Amino acid sequence: MIVTKLFRPEIKHDLEAQQIIRDWIADLRSDEFQQAHGALRRTTASGKSHYCCLGVLCQRVNPNAWHITRTDEMTVEVWTDVVYGSSGGLLPGPLARRLYMDAAGKHFSNGEAVFSLTDANDSGEYSFAKIADIIEAGLTDALG
């Protein structure tokens, strides 16, 4: 796996952002979160929540920002934070910028293709533990 610029170099000077990333990595490696695909968070009828890897980060930053939006076809959970914005599928741009990330960018390769964290999560081929390894390698690379 080749990690390329998951975080901008400026993260070196922001200890708070580094800690949020480290806590996110720990969350992904814990047994606390069940993995979902195609949305930041999905909740079953029984109330059990499942997360995309980026949804785990949103949960870490503000666990009270989830709101359910119902349409005729589906129920969508949207993360809405007064500082960082709102999203149902991708990391909100202001939060990505706060953590020196390009959330939609292609950041790592498996030797055959280049992926984003969203691609990795939604492919079903990458567990949270593998994604945590990618994020940790990206942080290590950015910190030099």
Secondary structure, DSSP 8 states (H G I E B T S, - for coil): -EE--SB-GGGGG-HHHHHHHHHHHHHHHSSS-EE-SSSSEEE-TTS-EEE-HHHHHHHHH-TT-EEEEE-SS-EEEEEEETTTEEESSS--HHHHHHTTB-TTS--EE-SS-EE-HHHHHHHSS--HHHHHHHHHHHHHHHH-
